[in-house]
Structure formats: C-alpha cells, structure tokens
Amino acid sequence: MKKSLIALAVLGAIAGAAQAQSSVTIYGIVDTGVTYTNKALNATTGKTGSKFALTSGNIQGSRLGFKGVEDLGGGLKAVFQLEAGFANDTGALQGDKGSTNLFRRKSVVGLSGDNFGTVLLGRQTDITDDVSQWTSVQDFGGVTGAVGHNLDRLEGTRTQNSIRYNTPSLSGFTASAIYGFGETAGQTTAGQSFGLGGQYANGPLGLFATYYQSKKGATPSDVSLTNATVFTAGNPGDTALKTFSLGASYQVGPARLYGNWSRVKQPLATTTGAVPGGLVPAGTFTIGSINNSKADIFELGTNYALTAPLHLLASVQYSKLTFVDAGSQKGKLTQFNLGTDYFLSKRTDLYAFASYLRAKDAINPGILGDTTGGSNNQTAVTVGIRHKF
C-alpha cells in the first residue's frame, strides 16, 4: 500500500511538472521626433546657435525587450527580462557613456510568488523609476530630465550587480528594496548602493515615497555614478549620493494633477571638475557637475484629456541648487513645459512639446541635454511619434 502511494505521489509530481507553462514575449518601443533648440552649444566652435535634430527616445527610450515567465506550480513562477536600448535615429546601441552594453536597460532573472512577492537579480532600476508614472516623466519623458529628474533618479537609473525585492500588492500599497554589490574584495561598502520605497495606488489617488543612497567605488553599482564625472574627493566606501522623493497624483474627472519634491545630496562634491564643455569656470555652477552639493527639486503638472485620444499637457520644474564654494553659493533652474499627445491607437501616438528653461546663478544644462554656453535661457520644440509593439 505504501509503495502504491509513493508511486502515485511521484506520478502526480511528474504530471504537475509537465503541466507547467512557460511563455516568452517580444516587445519594444520606437520613439523619435524632430527637435528645434535655440542657443545650443557647438562643441567645435564654442559658439551657440539654433539647432535642428532628429532625436530618439523623447518620451520613452527606444528599446527592444524579451520577457518570460514559467509557471513552477503552487503559485511560484520563474521570471526574466532582457531589454536593450537603441537610438533609432542612427540605429546604434544606446549605452552608458560610450558603453556598448547590449541589455543595458534591464537584465534580470528571478522568482515571483503570489504570497511573497518578487525577487530579481541583475541590472535594473529601483522603485524611483516605477513611481515616475505619477510625475512629468510619464508625459514629457526626457524633456524634464536635465532640469532635475536625471539627478533625482525619477527618470530611471540602473543599479547593476543588484538584488531587488518587491512586495505583493496590499490594498493598493506596494513596497520595494534594492541592494547593489560593489564587488570590491575586502571592502564591502566600496561601490555599494541601496534603496527602498513604497507607492499607493487606489482609484484616483497615487502616492509615493522613495530613498536611494550610493557609495564611491572603483566600480560603483549605481550607474548614475559611472555616468557622471568621477568624484575626486573622498575614499571608496564614502557616500557619494543620497536622494529622497515624495509625490502625489490625483485624477479629477478628465484631469490628472500631480506634484512632487526631491532632495538630492552629493557629500563628495568639490569646487572644480570636468563638466560638459570643459572645466568648471570660476563662479559658474551646473546641476549635474561635482560642485553641486545639494538640490531641492519641485514639480507641478497636469494631463488633461480633452477627448479620449487628445491630451493636453503642462508642467513646471523648479530646482534650487547649493554649490560647494566659500559662500555656499545658490543657484536656480526653472523650466516650463506645454504639450499635446494624440493617440492614433493604443500603440501609436503623435506628440508635440514646447519648453522654456531659465537659469539663475547656474549653468543652464539645456533642454534634452543641449548646453547653452554663456546664455541663461533656452527654448526647445519637439514634434514626434511613438509606437509600441
């Protein structure tokens, strides 16, 4: 009798394994447009002037991805996702500062369960990327990056060599934690990073709070440090970046209203160092360079559905900067954005944006990354198309 029961148990296990289902999905986004920018810097002549360009990934980075899931039974699933970024205006891979990493946007594998949540290992974003759905990043994408969202990570920055845990949803609340290994022998803190946060989505209301911290190292797990100018001060293991964000979004009839605040600190900031266009001149400062020790970034915006396919967009960003010098000099950046997004279908939309960025006592970082030299303001207009598949 016992042998019969054992045989039945084994056959049941084999049958369960045979019924396990797996699937792989190929997906992507192609987003490109024509952008006019005034007062853009010519790196060769050092002068500024008008510029027309075909720009890729204006709202969302153009990408090609693969994601899959295998049902292991008992509510347990194996999952993976590989995502490559590319510039569809040239067809080139879009890497980190010249890198040709194939799956630089995402490269993860892990386990997901109905009761315990999801654990992912690899190169991935933290929860600050997830909560960008409650910010201007959802509507304007990279247009608002240079004025602050690249710095506070809301536009999505990767942590490599990382492990991330996401909780299951509890009445609309989800939480997440991430840890990036610095992978330095004998010094665990060198290059490490970690972050945590939560978001609440219930009906028309969305709320979020996030924190992220990364440390200096020869190979920092925080990609924002590998992209930026290397901090010359401090030692491996010293905190290089801390960012905290709070935000809310609320749907009122056809209008989605949102607001958020981020504080970013760079404790290893120094008074001079390399920035786009050369060394930091005396008395000039920029949001992304190593002489920016603290930034408070505020944002308000709306997405108004005039009709089902036609959306009117508006937002304003204000960044208050503190720089490292004898007088702790302050600087300000203010950007206004107006736009429209027309959905031809669920997968294809046409968009148009107009933005004006003004700097006071700070280098103007430029809309969409076009620097402005000695000018304190810039205007950019983009018209484009996005297709999802």
Residue pairs with C-beta under 8 A, 6 or more apart in sequence:
16 73
17 73
19 73
20 70
20 71
20 72
20 73
21 70
21 71
22 68
22 69
22 70
22 71
23 68
23 69
24 66
24 67
24 68
25 66
25 67
25 68
26 64
26 65
26 66
27 64
27 65
27 66
27 67
27 388
27 389
28 62
28 63
28 64
28 65
28 388
28 389
29 60
29 61
29 62
29 63
29 386
29 387
29 388
29 389
30 62
30 88
30 386
30 387
30 389
31 56
31 57
31 58
31 59
31 60
31 61
31 62
31 88
31 141
31 384
31 385
31 386
31 387
32 54
32 55
32 56
32 57
32 58
32 62
32 88
32 89
32 384
32 385
33 54
33 55
33 58
33 351
33 382
33 383
33 384
33 385
34 52
34 53
34 54
34 55
34 382
34 383
34 384
35 51
35 52
35 53
35 54
35 55
35 58
35 368
35 380
35 381
35 382
36 50
36 51
36 52
36 380
36 381
36 382
37 50
37 51
37 53
37 366
37 367
37 368
37 370
37 378
37 379
37 380
38 49
38 50
38 51
38 378
38 379
38 380
39 48
39 49
39 50
39 372
39 373
39 375
39 377
39 378
39 379
40 48
40 49
40 50
40 51
40 366
40 370
40 371
40 372
40 378
41 47
41 48
41 277
41 366
41 370
41 371
41 372
41 373
42 48
42 49
43 277
46 373
47 373
48 372
48 373
48 374
48 375
51 370
54 89
55 89
55 368
55 382
55 384
56 62
56 86
56 87
56 88
56 89
56 90
56 94
57 85
57 87
57 88
57 94
57 141
57 142
58 141
58 142
58 143
58 351
58 353
58 368
58 382
58 384
58 386
59 139
59 140
59 141
59 142
59 351
59 384
59 386
60 141
60 386
61 85
61 94
61 105
61 142
62 85
62 86
62 87
62 88
62 94
63 83
63 84
63 85
63 86
63 105
64 83
64 84
64 86
65 81
65 82
65 83
65 84
65 105
65 106
66 80
66 81
66 82
66 83
67 79
67 80
67 81
67 82
68 79
68 80
68 81
69 77
69 78
69 79
69 112
70 77
70 78
70 79
71 77
72 78
75 113
75 114
75 115
76 111
76 112
76 113
77 111
77 112
77 113
78 109
78 110
78 111
78 112
79 108
79 109
79 110
79 111
79 112
79 118
79 120
80 108
80 109
80 110
81 106
81 107
81 108
82 103
82 106
82 107
83 103
83 105
83 106
83 107
84 93
84 102
84 103
84 104
84 105
85 93
85 94
85 95
85 104
85 105
86 92
86 93
86 94
87 93
87 94
93 100
93 101
93 102
93 104
94 104
95 101
95 104
96 104
96 223
96 226
96 227
97 226
97 227
103 123
104 123
104 158
105 158
106 122
106 123
106 124
106 125
106 158
107 122
107 123
107 124
108 120
108 121
108 122
108 123
108 124
108 164
109 120
109 121
109 122
110 118
110 119
110 120
110 121
111 118
111 119
112 118
112 119
113 168
114 168
115 168
116 168
117 165
117 166
117 167
117 168
118 165
118 166
119 163
119 164
119 165
120 163
120 164
120 165
120 166
121 162
121 163
121 164
122 160
122 162
123 158
123 159
123 160
123 161
123 162
124 158
124 159
124 162
124 164
124 178
125 156
125 157
125 158
125 159
126 153
126 157
126 159
126 164
126 176
126 178
126 195
126 197
126 210
126 212
127 175
127 176
127 178
127 195
127 196
127 197
127 198
127 199
127 208
127 210
128 152
128 153
128 154
128 156
128 157
128 195
128 197
128 210
128 212
128 243
128 245
129 153
129 154
129 155
129 156
129 157
130 176
130 199
131 154
131 197
131 199
131 208
131 210
131 245
131 247
132 138
132 149
132 154
132 155
132 156
133 206
133 249
134 199
134 206
134 207
134 208
134 247
134 248
134 249
134 258
134 260
135 149
135 154
135 247
135 249
135 258
135 260
135 299
135 301
136 143
136 144
136 149
136 258
136 299
136 301
136 315
136 317
136 337
137 144
137 145
137 149
137 154
137 155
137 156
138 303
139 301
139 303
139 311
139 313
139 315
139 339
139 341
140 313
140 315
140 337
140 339
140 353
140 355
141 155
142 155
142 368
143 337
143 353
143 355
143 367
143 368
143 380
143 382
144 155
144 299
144 315
144 317
144 335
144 337
145 155
145 368
145 369
146 287
146 288
146 357
146 365
146 366
146 367
146 368
146 369
147 287
147 297
147 317
147 319
147 333
147 335
147 357
147 365
147 367
148 262
148 287
148 295
148 297
148 299
148 317
148 319
148 333
149 155
149 297
149 317
150 157
150 224
150 288
151 243
151 262
151 264
151 287
151 288
151 292
151 295
151 297
152 243
152 245
152 262
152 264
152 295
152 297
153 212
153 224
153 243
153 245
154 245
154 260
154 262
157 222
157 223
157 224
158 223
159 178
159 180
159 193
159 195
159 221
159 222
159 223
160 180
160 221
160 223
161 180
161 181
161 182
161 183
161 221
162 178
162 179
162 180
162 181
162 193
162 221
163 178
163 179
163 181
164 176
164 177
164 178
164 179
165 176
165 177
165 178
166 174
166 175
166 176
167 174
167 175
167 176
168 174
171 202
172 200
172 201
172 202
173 198
173 199
173 200
174 198
174 199
175 196
175 197
175 198
176 196
176 197
176 198
177 194
177 195
177 196
178 193
178 194
178 195
178 196
179 192
179 193
179 194
180 191
180 192
180 193
180 194
180 214
180 221
180 222
181 191
181 192
181 221
182 188
182 189
182 190
182 191
182 192
182 193
182 215
182 217
182 219
182 220
182 221
182 236
183 191
183 219
183 221
184 190
184 191
184 217
184 218
184 219
184 236
187 236
187 237
189 215
189 236
189 237
190 215
190 216
190 217
190 218
190 236
190 237
191 215
191 216
191 217
191 218
191 219
191 220
191 221
191 236
192 214
192 215
192 217
192 221
192 237
193 212
193 213
193 214
193 215
193 220
193 221
193 222
194 212
194 213
195 210
195 211
195 212
195 213
196 210
196 211
197 208
197 209
197 210
197 211
197 245
198 208
198 209
198 210
199 206
199 207
199 208
199 209
200 206
200 207
200 208
203 251
204 250
204 251
204 252
205 248
205 249
205 250
205 251
206 248
206 249
206 250
206 258
207 247
207 248
207 249
208 245
208 246
208 247
208 248
208 260
209 244
209 245
209 246
210 243
210 244
210 245
211 242
211 243
211 244
211 245
212 241
212 242
212 243
213 239
213 241
213 242
213 243
214 220
214 221
214 222
214 224
214 225
214 239
214 240
214 241
215 236
215 237
215 238
215 239
215 240
216 225
216 231
216 234
216 235
216 236
216 237
216 238
216 239
216 240
216 268
217 236
217 237
218 236
219 226
220 226
220 240
222 240
222 241
224 241
225 231
225 240
225 241
228 288
228 290
229 273
229 274
229 275
229 289
229 290
231 240
231 266
231 268
231 269
231 270
231 290
232 270
232 273
232 290
233 268
233 269
233 270
234 240
234 267
234 268
238 267
238 268
239 267
239 268
240 266
240 267
240 268
241 264
241 265
241 266
242 264
242 265
242 267
243 262
243 263
243 264
243 265
244 262
244 263
245 260
245 261
245 262
245 263
246 260
246 261
246 262
247 258
247 259
247 260
247 261
248 258
248 259
248 260
249 256
249 257
249 258
250 256
250 257
250 258
251 257
254 304
254 305
254 306
255 302
255 303
255 304
255 305
256 302
256 303
256 304
257 301
257 302
258 299
258 300
258 301
258 302
259 298
259 299
259 300
259 301
260 298
260 299
261 296
261 297
261 298
261 299
262 295
262 296
262 297
263 294
263 295
263 296
263 297
264 294
264 295
264 297
265 293
265 294
266 290
266 292
266 293
266 294
267 293
268 290
269 290
269 291
269 292
269 293
269 323
269 324
270 290
270 291
270 324
271 280
271 291
271 324
271 325
272 279
272 280
272 291
273 279
273 280
273 289
273 290
273 291
274 280
275 286
275 288
275 289
275 290
275 363
276 371
277 371
277 373
280 286
280 289
280 291
283 329
284 362
284 363
285 291
285 292
285 321
285 323
285 329
285 331
285 361
285 362
285 363
286 292
286 362
286 363
286 365
287 295
287 319
287 321
287 331
287 333
287 362
287 363
287 365
288 365
289 363
291 323
291 324
291 325
292 321
292 322
292 323
292 324
293 322
293 323
293 324
294 321
294 322
295 319
295 320
295 321
295 322
296 319
296 320
297 317
297 318
297 319
297 320
298 317
298 318
298 319
298 320
299 315
299 316
299 317
299 318
300 315
300 316
301 313
301 314
301 315
301 316
301 337
302 313
302 314
302 315
303 311
303 312
303 313
304 311
304 312
304 313
305 311
306 312
308 343
309 342
309 343
309 344
310 340
310 341
310 342
310 343
311 340
311 341
311 342
311 343
312 339
312 340
313 337
313 338
313 339
313 340
313 341
313 353
314 337
314 338
314 339
315 336
315 337
316 334
316 335
316 336
316 337
317 333
317 334
317 335
317 337
318 332
318 333
318 334
319 332
319 333
319 334
320 330
320 331
320 332
321 330
321 331
321 332
321 333
321 362
322 328
322 329
322 330
322 331
323 329
323 330
323 331
323 362
329 361
330 361
331 359
331 360
331 361
331 362
332 359
332 360
332 361
332 362
333 357
333 358
333 359
333 360
333 362
333 364
333 365
334 357
334 358
334 360
335 355
335 356
335 357
335 358
335 367
336 355
336 356
337 353
337 354
337 355
338 353
338 354
338 355
339 351
339 352
339 353
339 354
340 351
340 352
341 349
341 350
341 351
342 349
342 350
342 351
343 349
344 350
347 387
347 388
347 389
348 385
348 386
348 387
348 388
349 385
349 386
350 383
350 384
350 385
351 382
351 383
351 384
351 385
351 386
352 381
352 382
352 383
352 384
353 380
353 381
353 382
354 379
354 380
354 381
355 367
355 379
355 380
355 381
356 377
356 378
356 379
357 364
357 365
357 366
357 367
357 377
357 378
357 379
357 380
358 364
358 376
358 377
359 365
359 372
359 376
359 377
360 376
363 371
363 372
364 371
364 372
364 375
364 376
364 377
364 378
365 371
366 372
366 378
367 378
367 379
367 380
368 380
368 382
370 378
370 380
372 378
